[in-house]
């Protein structure tokens, strides 16, 4: 995945519980790189839903498709775009003859265009952004109240505007963006998340996309929490000219 400015890679590993129960991978991802932008998406199908793998796959490719069109507009409203995305996701699920309730999935998205970074989060998982100026480093997570730790927001029939976490960041000095499902983010202690992504960034700045992907696959498949049963998915993007 090479272009003139950005490089990146994706990696995934199906959870051991899903292998034991002969369930499909419920996480999905998509990364698009071009000369003018990058668009990244990660979606985690809810384990209790029969066709959440279809819901997550649909969310990722659809987000990238719609974002390519959205960034060409002069007046870009992330809030309007998130609503438009949900409406189109519902239409695509219905085209597949599935019940929306069986396809629920969380969602993470990042869109970079014209030195601006747009971040979208619905439900759990993590987006981490690393800048040359460390004071600008940003982490987005869905902080759930302890009494509702097993509940998460997701794509469904009705997604309220307040369900989304949306950020717009000036990104002239952006170094990297990392998106991951909760199979990874839940195991990163608060405060260690930025350190984790910063260390990845320093390791990957001088590596090719193929080497980044190989290394990501290695550490995801050997994740050091052996009893963690979740699928694990991550997307990493960094500037090529920072090496």
RAWO-V97382 format. One record per pair of residues at least 4 apart in sequence whose C-alpha atoms are under 6 Angstrom apart, sorted by the first residue. I is the first residue (numbers start at 1). GAP is how many residues later the second one is. Records with the same first field share a line. If there is no record, write none. Layout:
BEGIN
I: GAP / GAP
END
This chain:
BEGIN
2: 5
3: 31 / 32
4: 31
5: 234 / 235
6: 232 / 233 / 234
7: 202 / 230 / 231
8: 201 / 228 / 229
9: 200 / 204 / 226 / 227
10: 224 / 225
11: 205 / 206 / 222 / 223
12: 220 / 221
13: 208 / 218 / 219
14: 11 / 217
15: 214 / 215 / 216
16: 213
17: 212
18: 4 / 5
26: 19 / 27
27: 16 / 17 / 18
28: 14 / 15 / 28 / 29
29: 12 / 13 / 31
30: 10 / 11 / 30
31: 8 / 9
32: 6 / 7
33: 5
37: 75 / 76
38: 73 / 74
39: 71 / 72
40: 69 / 70
41: 19 / 67 / 68
42: 65 / 66
43: 13 / 63 / 64
44: 12 / 61 / 62
45: 7 / 8 / 11 / 60
46: 6 / 58 / 59
49: 53
50: 52
51: 51 / 52
52: 51 / 52
55: 48
56: 49
58: 4
59: 4
63: 4
81: 4
93: 5
94: 4
104: 50 / 51 / 52
105: 49 / 50
106: 16 / 17 / 48
107: 14 / 15
108: 12 / 13
109: 10 / 11
110: 8 / 9
111: 6 / 7
112: 4 / 5
115: 56 / 57
116: 53 / 54 / 55
117: 51 / 52 / 54
118: 49 / 50
119: 47 / 48
120: 45 / 46
121: 43 / 44
122: 31 / 32 / 42
123: 19 / 29 / 30 / 31
124: 18
125: 55 / 56 / 57 / 60
126: 14 / 15 / 53 / 54 / 59
127: 12 / 13 / 51 / 52
128: 10 / 11 / 49 / 50
129: 8 / 9 / 47 / 48
130: 7 / 45 / 46
131: 6 / 42 / 43 / 44
132: 41
144: 5
175: 63 / 64
176: 61 / 62
177: 59 / 60
178: 57 / 58
179: 55 / 56
180: 53 / 54
181: 52
182: 4
183: 47 / 48 / 49
184: 48
188: 5
192: 4
194: 4
201: 4
205: 38
206: 37
207: 4
219: 4
END
